[in-house]
Amino acid sequence: MKRICNLLIALLVLSLAMGAVGCGAKFVLSSIDVSPEACLTGDAVVVSATLTNGGNAEGEYVAELSVNGVTEQSETLTLGPKSSQPLSFKLTKGEPGQYTVQLGELTTSFTVLSAGNLKVSPSQVEVHQPVTVTANLLNAAETQATYHCCLACQGKEVEAKDITVAGDSIEKVTFTLSQDTSGMYNIELLGLSGSLKVLKPAEFKIVNLDIATNPVKVGERVPITATIKNVGEATGSYDASLLVDGAVLQTTKVTLAGGATETVSFSASKDSPGNYSIGIDGQEVTLRVVQPVRPPTGTYFLNELSRGEKSRLRLKNQKELDIVVVMCSSQQPNTPLAAIYVRSSESHTVMKVPEATYVLYYILGQDWDEEEKKFLEEVGHFRFSDEFRFSESSSKYTIWTITFGVVKGEGAPVRTVNEDEFPRLG
């Protein structure tokens, strides 16, 4: 009986001991992982694992992370019985190379790469023109590593690919991109930044269209110039076509850098009088083509003189060119009362000039434009400095004789006036 009691006591103690062990926490680490397995200097990797408490009691666990044998981080976790919890650590390394990490009995590794020599070529392009972006990826570790490379433009990913770099070597990473809008762009690859300028496309504008002589005589060839500016940024070519009444007469090709200006020359002539539209790319001017005439001496373009009695004005033109003499009242010296044409080497007498004081002007030139009432080729506009007084009575009257072309200093003094001061006839 005593032996049986001792046996029962021993079984009870063993049972209690086994119960005590079964109630304790039991921790196990599993599924260690590092992501990414390759990174650039200064970038972070995450080391993760799963901690499981397989025991029957809650407990605390101190997780220590070692890098190359040196403990760098630790974390205390409390887990209930029969439960699991993920844990993670973030690491950043500034030196390239391979790093071994240990968490409990678990180990893994990651590789830190370095980058350099970013090139954006060409750095200045036109819209839609391809650009090559390159950079060097350096692996200082002894084993190969694969890195996920992303090309970004203005902070947005454009393209990505995995690049494998052998141990202790350099791999060139290459991407190609293009842009459909002009502007400045920031390019990023392997943590490096560069810039790309996409030029505004060439755009041409006619900033000036000029006819050297206007109007011109029938059959006379007249020079025409156009100033063309490239208001874009890219170099481009432009076909400048001169249109006469909507029909292409001449075409000249110009090539201009962005912002540059060039003047191109054309010429035109017409065999019939009239008004002609001269245009280039929407810019238009009117060319007047005139059939000049030479009126007979004594032709009046204007005659608003009242009739006098016997006073008269004799006009003798001894100059080599024709003249038009204009009479104005001294009271209104810019309002013409009469305009008389006198050919070279001919004379004319204005009869029955009414009593008044007059201011006399004259134009000197050739090729009379009937429509505009002016010479196509003018030498100048002149005014007599003195006024001319005409008076009459029953026994007396006034005769003035003016000779054009006398020796300087011998005739009535005259002065040159500009066209705006000359009385308008048309």
Steps between C-alpha positions, in 0.01 A plus 500: 500500500781739588663437159176576324465830687853607410430422134185709502687792657775485233244494219327805651829700520585410136154604389529834678845561345375423152202732554732782602713466183192484277371832639821708405553728190691347212628740225607413149620736220430412138471635144778756511506731197678816383343735245635610268795267474696776328478875561696819447709671765274698729190298410321288757447124509248324722590180686191306603419169670217329684514438876282215632422415863423127494473472877195508723585823678554865409858612491748768393760463230795729428575496126852616418612585146871468424672630186835345417516365856419827672167549676342814356135485602277318747132482582306344789175326406231346720308208353211302634502118489463327164532827301725659237605854421702653218797715589716723281805723512603777261865537411690766307863467392716773358784279377474262204559129560330183620342486847403187697212536743410262786177477695514226763634197322385627159732674253467671161688767305456804275726701269548876498588642157620842396418710192665774301565671167142588405472627143200642313593509133424723330399731781312730261262353244194573295154365573476121440878470453639197693736554792737242650543495877791297640664444838754258644398243765797382710511175701788492749393163647647168389167351397261617230197710583179589318361850539160631391577821306235766444520796264291796619409825327353784703467261794295243307627157403544468124660155471656234724714189457718263701875529452738224615852610589776244543716513809763771510386653168314788337190478283372786281124558535333644189151638438347693210217751523340787309261783584212641296491837679768767518643602837760415765493147643671345803637151428577251781683167476679298772454783747669746267336805340549675167309747286353489152385797295240433233500789258190678381459397135608741230226749418538772240342842485526783250587800714535748214405514131627798305482625140801717419313732262126542502338589267709385200470543125358232275773250417735627771650229721467587866699343789291340777646390833357285776643464849442150636546399863510153656301557819559139608810358670594222259680555172272462201451574132228709343387546140423870459267536203426842352140522384368753250122512507503155665725330243852386592757709316825401673607266783810525716603244763653627825643304793503679833612413851254560780441871553696597187385751238582529131395735222436344160468686172257464211406712200190547289381694199160539335413592144162653579408788730298424810518399864661164577499305826852398607502242776705247695340267752206725583691828497378721215581839348361669189720583204376776272613470140456822306511591134658845532387783273642832392214749486521788255623833626206698632314199639310605810453231765311751710362846426287671759615852419225753445539692176684828507542747215845546356751387767703199403775265620763389250676172577822419310658161568866500400580194712575156355201349685131579497333702774158540656433848636247536783331830588358559849346802670728664754206472739492121460851409387442123515178493298565477126298723265671400175756241386658535154730260315792651308732281301874553487605784263139615460291787635146568603306810602224493758251753372260727690647442844263656755621774727659344811831407659624151419749246628665291228636147525637262239598136463791392281515151350399260226250219429171647615260278698153617402326320784720629781572837335872475556819410316622142534852638499504821697800724541340712768225727631560874510335824618578855396605701802327816375129540445356617170251790501258544210299825479287660232336831416343648190837600369744264668544125552773264619721265302740272683755300304670212680785322328595162640864407448665838527849531642501459874476834674338682211138387531243524774619311807354156564530249778457127513198365688419143594211315343277551804531879466416493129131558412332170414363472149350151514 
